Each structure stands twice: as structure tokens, then as C-alpha cells.
Amino acid sequence: MLNILVSIKQVPDTTNIRINPETGTLIREGIPSITNPYDLIALSVASKLKREFKAKITVITMGPPQAKSSLKEAVEFGADRIILLSDRKFAGADTLATSYTLAETIKYLQQEEPFDLFLFGKQAIDGDTAQVGPGVATRLNIPVITYATKIEKIDPEKKLIRVARKTEHGVEILEAKLPVLLTCEKGLSEVPFLPFSEILRAMKAEPEIFQADGPIPFDREKLGLKGSPTQVKRVFTPELKKQGKILNLHEVSLEKAIKEIISVLKEKGIL
């Protein structure tokens, strides 16, 4: 049986993002929170593997109490255990502090039973860093395959997995020994049919809540804002100034048309 851990994050819906022009901060009032779309892909993969291999799924997230709603959504995908890391000491964490907190939690959980497969979304839509998954893998000292688009084969007995991953130049096919961490790209899995029984179970589900002063031996200097060497100073939307120029070249000779185009390119500093 496969033992799978999925990490998810609740994020503001970026389609409705507004920014305070004076303070350079996000206006969160009235902005709905959603489960990071790439993390839903990870949940879909886990759900599929559960049906194929009778896998056990543990889902963790770090965030405020309202992140419970994303964990309840994970139960609809078949999560057997849901865990919320919620404490003011975790707040303000950058990717370094976040990966530390998640990795230490995973190490603690693995004292009960080791995980075979770790699934993360390729990135969170509120930060777009794509650093947390690889950061966790590094701290766990396990291989990581980023931008996974297809699991071609998985053999729980031989502890082998073959994965296709997206690259700038095409697709790579990689094999790795389990345990391994995958960051999930679009196309890896479609949202599955969610059984009504799981939806009912999700309505009653409550996560285990871990805090900074709980059973996990966190180094307090590495948590939250205190453990974050990078900080966001300002968030802003770029001002787009598009000035198009229409050239009517239908009634002129080819030579004159070329000269006109070259003139415009020189004017713009392109040539």
C-alpha cells in the first residue's frame, strides 16, 4: 500500500486581487480564499492513486484557522488524515521558513509510518516562487521531480516511479526510487468524480491542529517572520502602456512599405 502526503495551501483568489496603491499591500477584505489550483492537481493525483493502490492519504497545510475549509475539500478527494499548522509564530514565513516548518512536521509524522510519495503543487498562485516543494525535499534528503505532467509507472513493491516532466525544451522521462517528491503541473491529473459519501464525510471532518509549542521540536528561530531572510516590501500591478500604430500599407509599393516599417522600428529604438 502506498502512503502519500499532499501539501496544500489556501490562497487569495488572484482573479479578484486588489492592491492598496499607498501602502503597496494586498486588500484582503472581500477577497475569497481558495485552495491553490496546482495543489488541487496534487490532490487529484493522490485520489487516483488511492483508487488504484488503496493508498493512504495525509494532507497538511500551514495557515490561519480559515484554512480548515481547504482541508475539508481535501477530504472530498479522499484524504484519510488532515493536519493544520496554525500559530501566530508561523505567520509571515517566506519559502525558507515554510519549507522548514513543513519538513519538520513531516519528520515528526514519519515516526509513525514513513511516506512513499510526496505531492505538492508546482507553485502557489499568490507567490509563484515554486521553491517550497524542492525546499522540503532537500530538507528530507529525498529526490524531487519538478513540473511533473504524467506518472507513467509506479511500482510500490519495487519502490520505483517513472515520471514525465515538462522542461523548456520539451519533456523528460525520469525514474526514481521511492520516496520521492513531485511538484504537479497542469495535465498530470483531471479533477476526479467525487463520491457523495466523501462529500458527506468532509462536512464532518475536523483537522488535527499543530502549533509551534506542540509535540514537534521546532527551532523557534527558524519559524515565521523571525526565520525568514526575505520579506515582501511591496506588491503592485504594473502599469501597461500599450501604444499601437496602424500602418496602411495596402496601397503602397513593397519598397515603400519596408521603409515605413524600418522607420517605425528605428523610432522605437528596436533597430
Protein Blocks (a to p, Z undefined) as FASTA:
>chain_A
ZZddddddddddfklgccdfklopacfehpacdddfklmmmmmmmmmmmmmnopacdddd
dddfklmmmmmmmmmnopabdcddddfklgoiafklmmmmmmmmmmmmmmmoccfbdcdd
fbdfklonommmmmmmmmnopacdehiabdfbdcfknopacdddddfklcaddddddddd
ddddehjaccddddfklmmmmmmpccddddfklmbdcdfklgcjllmmbdcfbdcddddd
dddddddfklccfklmmmmmmmmmmmnomZZ
